Structure formats: C-alpha cells, structure tokens
Amino acid sequence: MKYFILLLTFTLMLTPLSWAQTPPVETPVTKEQAQIFYEACQQNRDERMTKETQDIFCQCSSMGYKEHMTQEDLEQLAHGKGDAPRYVLNKILIEIYPPCMEFPIRDLVFQKCIQNEFQVGEKICSCMASKMASYMSERAQGELQEILKNDPTAYDPLDSITTSESYRQKEKRVVLECIQAR
C-alpha cells in the first residue's frame, strides 16, 4: 500500500495536472484600442488642465490602458452585470490614472494659486505646483485606493484626490514651505 501511495504521488508530481483549474487567459487590448482610448481622452476636454497637459495625461493614461486593460475588462465594462463594471472602473482608477495624475495636478495647483490674490506671485505658485505634482507622483495610487475604500462610488480621480483630507493637509504644508523658501 505504501508503495502504491508513493508511486501515485511520484506520478502526480511528474504529470501535468490537466484537471487542475488554470487561470483564465487575459487578452490584451490592441494598439488600436489604446489609440481610441487616447482620442476619446483628448476629445473630452477637461478645463482644469491646459491642452498640452491634457495631451500628456492622455498619452500617459493610454499607455497604462494598453498595459493594464484586457479584452475581458472591456467586455465587463460594456456588458457586465452586478459589480463587474465597477470593478473594471476601479481598476482604471487605481492602475491606469495614478502614474499620470502629477500632470493635471501641476496645472490645477498652479492655476488655483495664480488666481488667489493672497499668493505672492508666480515663483510661489510654481513651487507649489511642482511640490504637489511630486507628491502625486508618489502617492496617487495610495490616495485613490483609500478614496475608493471610503467612497466606492468615486468616479473622477482628479476631483476625488483634490477634495481628500490628506491632499488638503499636504497642500497647506506645501503653501507654507513655498512661502518660507522665497
């Protein structure tokens, strides 16, 4: 009996487990689909950033789209039921947008600063924009994960981040740093 168990164990170790469940195959999106994503991003003008910045943001996010999205994701987004479409949207918010968030944040902070009569000019605004963009390049993914944990219906990554308490606290510290540095 021991011999049979050892032989069975040895045989199972050497043979492929065709009966074992294999992970589902994920079909990557095509270059053409990434291009369509880029074009749609460009056509949906976001006034919170310059056209140049939006182009950079769209290029960046379309590269992430190509890298992280699958045909199966697109199918779930278009025709999924229940939580499946939201899962894909969260994937976009957490995996595709974060590496690109520093670009619109830079524009948003700079424009907000320039329009504030209490700020002391372009040097401080440039400092703030640069520091907040740097902060976003390091923290965007973590910020968005936390935001989605607290608000699973969040949709706009830029609005969600800039209205978060952690972002506002960081922005206050950056204002002081930039004023003191001038």
Secondary structure as GFF3:
##gff-version 3
##sequence-region A 1 182
A	DSSP	alpha_helix	2	14	.	.	.	ID=ss1
A	DSSP	alpha_helix	31	43	.	.	.	ID=ss2
A	DSSP	alpha_helix	51	68	.	.	.	ID=ss3
A	DSSP	alpha_helix	71	79	.	.	.	ID=ss4
A	DSSP	alpha_helix	84	91	.	.	.	ID=ss5
A	DSSP	pi_helix	92	96	.	.	.	ID=ss6
A	DSSP	three_ten_helix	98	100	.	.	.	ID=ss7
A	DSSP	alpha_helix	102	115	.	.	.	ID=ss8
A	DSSP	alpha_helix	122	150	.	.	.	ID=ss9
A	DSSP	alpha_helix	157	162	.	.	.	ID=ss10
A	DSSP	alpha_helix	165	181	.	.	.	ID=ss11
###
